[in-house]
Amino acid sequence: MTLIERLEAARRAGDHQAFVDVVPYARFLGLSVGKVGDELITTMRYADHLVGNPALPALHGGTLGALLESAAIFELLWRAETIVLPKTITLTVDYLRSGATVDTHARGIVTRHGRRVTNVRMEAWQADRGAPVATAHAIFLVMRG
Amino acid sequence: MPDGDEREQLKLRLVRGFISNIPHNRALGTEIVELAPGEAVLRLPYDEKLVGNPDSGVIHGGAITALLDGASGAAVFTALPGLVPIATLDLRIDYLRPAEVGRPVTARATCYKVTRNVAFTRAVAFHEDPADPIAHSVGTFMVSTKPGAPPAAARP
């Protein structure tokens, strides 16, 4: 099976974790995916190799960007918005607080469903969802079935 | 007293030491290619753990994001008089084409403006030729996150 076929099978089976398990980079970041209520939440488990500033210490900004981008892609796959793997056209991340050395959660919200282009905004938070560490928006090239 | 050029070299050595000790850079395998005042060139070797699409073997956009973020931050450090705390405010990345399988990705970042509080960067990621880019980014950074801190304190 191709990647997109495996992802579609995982989606039908409700096996969201499979979204992560088939992507080496998602495993490298220590991501996990699960439904909480009707939301799909992506979690980046804290590990020392994610640190970008050992003096504070704080997470590397790139890991937060990657978490946010991944959360958006998982959201698009879960909602079956595309029959190809979404291609990121542009990603903009606002860093609001330094990322503490704890688990970080993220979700994506689709703001526009296009036939070829989809817009998603994302947020990442740690202990307090009301105080996000980063927000982002991204535009993806997709293909609707 | 070291002259201006010696001070500059000392600062670049401090920046090099700081960047090469960042745990996530080590995990990614990031190499420092070149540091100069206001400029940083980092290289990300191809590695299977960075793959985003196992069918094609192309690395994940997130790894490019981390490389561009790291190079941009490094360029800000080299543009400042000393190792002062900085924090990324925002980073926008345009993905222009997929990276090619098995090839390292190089990011060249420039800090093209520093004001009292904010530094502005642009960066490009490519294989061999910056004119054939994989991704392009612009970023802003807050300079000295601790209000009232001496601006050129030799601490990260």
Interface residues (C-beta under 8 A of the other chain):
Chain A: T2 L3 V22 V23 P24 Y25 A26 R27 F28 L29 D48 H49 L50 V51 G52 N53 P54 A55 L59 H60 G61 G62 T63 G65 A66 L67 E69 S70 L85 K87 T88 I89 T90 L91 T92 V93 D94 Y95 S98
Chain B: N21 I22 P23 H24 N25 R26 A27 E48 K49 L50 V51 G52 N53 P54 D55 I59 H60 G61 G62 A63 T65 A66 L67 L68 D69 G70 G73 P85 A87 T88 L89 D90 L91 R92 I93 D94 Y95 T145 R155 P156
